[in-house]
Amino acid sequence: MKDYIEERALEIANYIIESKATVREAAKVFKVSKSTVHKARSLWNVIIMI
């Protein structure tokens, strides 16, 4: 997996956890689509299971 994708997933996940933000709010902050945030969230779930 590309490092920047993993880093972005962790950044988005941390932001959502710390700020209790919604997917829509996180998407605005990171200037990505809501589906990208959902993908990052799914990827983050996989990363923490490893």
C-alpha positions as CSV (number, residue, x, y, z in Angstrom):
1,M,0.0,0.0,0.0
2,K,1.2,3.5,-0.7
3,D,2.4,5.3,2.4
4,Y,0.6,8.5,1.6
5,I,-2.8,6.7,1.5
6,E,-2.2,5.1,4.9
7,E,-1.1,8.4,6.3
8,R,-4.1,10.2,5.0
9,A,-6.4,7.5,6.4
10,L,-4.8,7.9,9.8
11,E,-5.0,11.7,9.7
12,I,-8.7,11.6,8.8
13,A,-9.5,8.9,11.4
14,N,-7.7,10.8,14.1
15,Y,-9.5,14.0,13.1
16,I,-12.9,12.3,13.3
17,I,-12.1,10.7,16.6
18,E,-10.7,13.9,18.2
19,S,-13.2,16.4,16.9
20,K,-16.2,14.0,16.8
21,A,-16.7,15.2,13.3
22,T,-19.1,13.7,10.7
23,V,-17.9,12.3,7.5
24,R,-19.2,15.4,5.7
25,E,-17.3,17.7,8.1
26,A,-14.1,15.7,7.7
27,A,-14.4,15.8,3.9
28,K,-14.7,19.6,4.0
29,V,-11.6,19.9,6.2
30,F,-9.4,17.6,4.1
31,K,-10.9,18.8,0.8
32,V,-11.9,15.3,-0.4
33,S,-15.2,13.7,-1.2
34,K,-17.3,11.9,1.4
35,S,-16.6,8.6,-0.4
36,T,-12.9,9.2,0.1
37,V,-13.5,9.7,3.8
38,H,-15.5,6.5,4.0
39,K,-12.7,4.6,2.2
40,A,-10.2,6.1,4.6
41,R,-12.3,5.0,7.5
42,S,-12.6,1.5,6.2
43,L,-8.9,1.4,5.6
44,W,-8.2,2.6,9.1
45,N,-10.3,-0.2,10.4
46,V,-8.2,-2.7,8.5
47,I,-4.9,-1.0,9.7
48,I,-5.9,-1.3,13.4
49,M,-6.7,-5.0,12.9
50,I,-3.2,-5.8,11.7
